[in-house]
Amino acid sequence: MTTAQTGGRDKRSPAFTIGLALIALILFSGFSALGVWQIQRLGWKRDLIARVDARIHAAPVHSPATITKADEYRRVTLTGTFLHDKAALTQAVTVRGPGFWLMTPLRADDGVITLINRGFIPSRTASYDQPRGKVRVVGLLRLTEPNGGFLRNNDPTGDRWHSRDVAAIAKARHLSGVRDYFIDAQRGPSPTDLPVGGLTVVSFPNNHLQYAITWFALAAMTVGAYMLVMRQTGKDRRA
């Protein structure tokens, strides 16, 4: 066997050259397609960020009866009476440390109930303001968070909540006519009063440009590796 033969396949044969070219073409096409897809995702993510930013800073609109995913983070307003005896505490990790979100039902004049995340409290025993009578709430519309948190399921029986699951909380509190979303209330006039509102984190990871560069770099490396192998194969043929 000569040095031009590797693993039973002769580098000087047309079959080897064609096979190598096909493999390189498949890899190059695949990596390039993934790079283009990430560029498209980058455009979509930037558009999403711009749209959400516009919703957050827009004038509040009346809370809708039905929603879609496109309504999340929309700034809304509603009036009603808090049902403080039906409130639930869900675990929270915030810039103020660990604690709880105070989820309090708000009943409108027509009887419809909306779950309001009034804000953060540091412990179950913390004392907080409980306004009576009719109130006006302004905040960000949020989608329900079913089931629980990461590796932690909600426990309605034990009244332990790891996510803001609207349907489960409503059922546990024996509430009917509840909207299928909740509202993150904006911060009150005093930033030190409990609960502390306005702590909604609006963050969308945007690594698509880095991913696109990685895929395009792999495509370029495929071309470089192919050219290097073909150059070496040409030398072997001349030898």
KATALIN-V643838 format. One record per pair of residues at least 24 apart in sequence whose C-alpha atoms are under 10 Angstrom apart, sorted by sequence separation. I is the first residue (numbers start at 1). GAP is how many residues later the second one is. If there is no record, write none. Layout:
BEGIN
((I | GAP) (I | GAP))
END
This chain:
BEGIN
((81 | 24) (82 | 24) (83 | 24) (96 | 24) (97 | 24) (98 | 24) (99 | 24) (100 | 24) (116 | 24) (144 | 24) (80 | 25) (81 | 25) (82 | 25) (96 | 25) (97 | 25) (98 | 25) (99 | 25) (109 | 25) (116 | 25) (117 | 25) (80 | 26) (81 | 26) (82 | 26) (94 | 26) (96 | 26) (102 | 26) (104 | 26) (108 | 26) (116 | 26) (79 | 27) (80 | 27) (81 | 27) (88 | 27) (90 | 27) (92 | 27) (93 | 27) (99 | 27) (107 | 27) (108 | 27) (78 | 28) (79 | 28) (80 | 28) (81 | 28) (87 | 28) (89 | 28) (92 | 28) (94 | 28) (106 | 28) (78 | 29) (79 | 29) (80 | 29) (87 | 29) (88 | 29) (91 | 29) (92 | 29) (93 | 29) (106 | 29) (115 | 29) (78 | 30) (79 | 30) (80 | 30) (81 | 30) (83 | 30) (87 | 30) (90 | 30) (91 | 30) (92 | 30) (106 | 30) (80 | 31) (82 | 31) (87 | 31) (89 | 31) (91 | 31) (106 | 31) (80 | 32) (81 | 32) (82 | 32) (83 | 32) (89 | 32) (91 | 32) (80 | 33) (82 | 33) (80 | 34) (82 | 34) (89 | 34) (90 | 34) (79 | 35) (89 | 35) (144 | 35) (78 | 36) (144 | 36) (145 | 36) (143 | 37) (144 | 37) (145 | 37) (142 | 38) (143 | 38) (144 | 38) (142 | 39) (143 | 39) (144 | 39) (141 | 40) (142 | 40) (143 | 40) (141 | 41) (142 | 41) (140 | 42) (141 | 42) (142 | 42) (139 | 43) (140 | 43) (141 | 43) (139 | 44) (140 | 44) (141 | 44) (138 | 45) (139 | 45) (140 | 45) (84 | 46) (137 | 46) (138 | 46) (139 | 46) (140 | 46) (65 | 47) (83 | 47) (84 | 47) (117 | 47) (137 | 47) (138 | 47) (139 | 47) (82 | 48) (83 | 48) (84 | 48) (137 | 48) (138 | 48) (139 | 48) (82 | 49) (83 | 49) (115 | 49) (137 | 49) (138 | 49) (81 | 50) (82 | 50) (115 | 50) (116 | 50) (138 | 50) (63 | 51) (81 | 51) (82 | 51) (115 | 51) (81 | 52) (82 | 52) (114 | 52) (115 | 52) (80 | 53) (81 | 53) (82 | 53) (80 | 54) (81 | 54) (115 | 54) (79 | 55) (80 | 55) (81 | 55) (115 | 55) (79 | 56) (80 | 56) (114 | 56) (78 | 57) (79 | 57) (80 | 57) (113 | 57) (78 | 58) (79 | 58) (90 | 58) (91 | 58) (139 | 58) (140 | 58) (142 | 58) (77 | 59) (78 | 59) (79 | 59) (139 | 59) (77 | 60) (78 | 60) (101 | 60) (140 | 60) (76 | 61) (77 | 61) (78 | 61) (100 | 61) (101 | 61) (103 | 61) (139 | 61) (76 | 62) (77 | 62) (100 | 62) (101 | 62) (102 | 62) (113 | 62) (75 | 63) (76 | 63) (77 | 63) (101 | 63) (103 | 63) (113 | 63) (114 | 63) (115 | 63) (75 | 64) (76 | 64) (77 | 64) (90 | 64) (105 | 64) (112 | 64) (113 | 64) (114 | 64) (115 | 64) (129 | 64) (130 | 64) (74 | 65) (75 | 65) (76 | 65) (105 | 65) (111 | 65) (112 | 65) (113 | 65) (114 | 65) (115 | 65) (116 | 65) (117 | 65) (118 | 65) (119 | 65) (128 | 65) (129 | 65) (130 | 65) (73 | 66) (74 | 66) (75 | 66) (103 | 66) (111 | 66) (112 | 66) (113 | 66) (114 | 66) (115 | 66) (116 | 66) (117 | 66) (118 | 66) (119 | 66) (127 | 66) (128 | 66) (129 | 66) (73 | 67) (74 | 67) (75 | 67) (111 | 67) (112 | 67) (113 | 67) (114 | 67) (115 | 67) (116 | 67) (117 | 67) (118 | 67) (119 | 67) (127 | 67) (128 | 67) (72 | 68) (73 | 68) (74 | 68) (105 | 68) (114 | 68) (115 | 68) (116 | 68) (117 | 68) (118 | 68) (119 | 68) (126 | 68) (127 | 68) (128 | 68) (71 | 69) (72 | 69) (73 | 69) (90 | 69) (91 | 69) (92 | 69) (113 | 69) (114 | 69) (115 | 69) (116 | 69) (117 | 69) (118 | 69) (119 | 69) (126 | 69) (71 | 70) (72 | 70) (73 | 70) (89 | 70) (90 | 70) (91 | 70) (92 | 70) (105 | 70) (107 | 70) (118 | 70) (71 | 71) (72 | 71) (88 | 71) (89 | 71) (90 | 71) (91 | 71) (92 | 71) (107 | 71) (71 | 72) (72 | 72) (88 | 72) (89 | 72) (90 | 72) (91 | 72) (92 | 72) (106 | 72) (121 | 72) (122 | 72) (69 | 73) (88 | 73) (89 | 73) (90 | 73) (91 | 73) (105 | 73) (121 | 73) (122 | 73) (67 | 74) (69 | 74) (89 | 74) (90 | 74) (120 | 74) (121 | 74) (122 | 74) (63 | 75) (67 | 75) (68 | 75) (89 | 75) (90 | 75) (119 | 75) (120 | 75) (121 | 75) (62 | 76) (63 | 76) (67 | 76) (88 | 76) (118 | 76) (119 | 76) (120 | 76) (121 | 76) (61 | 77) (63 | 77) (64 | 77) (105 | 77) (118 | 77) (119 | 77) (120 | 77) (60 | 78) (63 | 78) (104 | 78) (117 | 78) (118 | 78) (119 | 78) (120 | 78) (60 | 79) (90 | 79) (103 | 79) (104 | 79) (117 | 79) (118 | 79) (119 | 79) (120 | 79) (60 | 80) (89 | 80) (103 | 80) (117 | 80) (118 | 80) (119 | 80) (88 | 81) (103 | 81) (117 | 81) (119 | 81) (87 | 82) (88 | 82) (56 | 83) (86 | 83) (87 | 83) (101 | 83) (117 | 83) (56 | 84) (86 | 84) (88 | 84) (55 | 85) (56 | 85) (88 | 85) (55 | 86) (86 | 86) (87 | 86) (86 | 87) (85 | 88) (86 | 88) (86 | 89) (102 | 92) (102 | 93) (101 | 94) (102 | 94) (100 | 95) (101 | 95) (102 | 95) (101 | 96) (96 | 100) (96 | 103) (95 | 104) (78 | 105) (94 | 105) (77 | 106) (94 | 106) (95 | 106) (76 | 107) (94 | 107) (75 | 108) (76 | 108) (77 | 108) (72 | 109) (74 | 109) (75 | 109) (76 | 109) (72 | 110) (73 | 110) (75 | 110) (72 | 111) (73 | 111) (75 | 111) (67 | 112) (66 | 113) (67 | 113) (65 | 114) (66 | 114) (67 | 114) (64 | 115) (65 | 115) (66 | 115) (63 | 116) (65 | 116) (64 | 117) (63 | 120) (73 | 127) (73 | 129) (56 | 146) (53 | 149) (52 | 150) (49 | 153) (49 | 154) (49 | 155) (48 | 156) (49 | 157) (46 | 158) (45 | 159) (45 | 160) (46 | 160) (45 | 161) (45 | 162) (45 | 163) (42 | 164) (41 | 165) (42 | 165) (43 | 165) (41 | 166) (42 | 166) (43 | 166) (41 | 167) (42 | 167) (40 | 168) (41 | 168) (42 | 168) (38 | 169) (39 | 169) (40 | 169) (42 | 169) (38 | 170) (39 | 170) (42 | 170) (37 | 171) (38 | 171) (39 | 171) (41 | 171) (38 | 172) (39 | 172) (40 | 172) (35 | 173) (38 | 173) (39 | 173) (35 | 174) (37 | 174) (38 | 174) (39 | 174) (35 | 175) (37 | 175) (38 | 175) (35 | 176) (36 | 176) (38 | 176) (34 | 177) (35 | 177) (36 | 177) (38 | 177) (34 | 178) (35 | 178) (37 | 178) (33 | 179) (35 | 179) (36 | 179) (32 | 180) (34 | 180) (35 | 180) (36 | 180) (31 | 181) (32 | 181) (34 | 181) (35 | 181) (33 | 182) (34 | 182) (35 | 182) (31 | 183) (32 | 183) (33 | 183) (35 | 183) (31 | 184) (32 | 184) (35 | 184) (30 | 185) (31 | 185) (32 | 185) (34 | 185) (30 | 186) (31 | 186) (32 | 186) (33 | 186) (28 | 187) (31 | 187) (32 | 187) (28 | 188) (30 | 188) (31 | 188) (32 | 188) (30 | 189) (31 | 189) (28 | 190) (29 | 190) (27 | 191) (28 | 191) (31 | 191) (27 | 192) (28 | 192) (28 | 193) (29 | 193) (25 | 194) (28 | 194) (24 | 195) (27 | 195) (28 | 195) (26 | 196) (27 | 196) (25 | 197) (24 | 198) (25 | 198) (23 | 199) (24 | 199) (24 | 200) (24 | 201) (25 | 201) (21 | 202) (24 | 202) (23 | 203) (24 | 203) (21 | 205) (20 | 206) (21 | 206) (20 | 209) (21 | 209) (20 | 210) (17 | 212) (17 | 213) (17 | 216) (16 | 217) (11 | 218) (11 | 219) (13 | 220) (11 | 221) (12 | 221) (11 | 222) (12 | 222) (10 | 223) (11 | 223) (12 | 223) (12 | 224) (13 | 224) (11 | 225) (12 | 225) (11 | 226) (12 | 226) (4 | 229) (5 | 231) (4 | 232) (3 | 233) (4 | 233) (4 | 235))
END
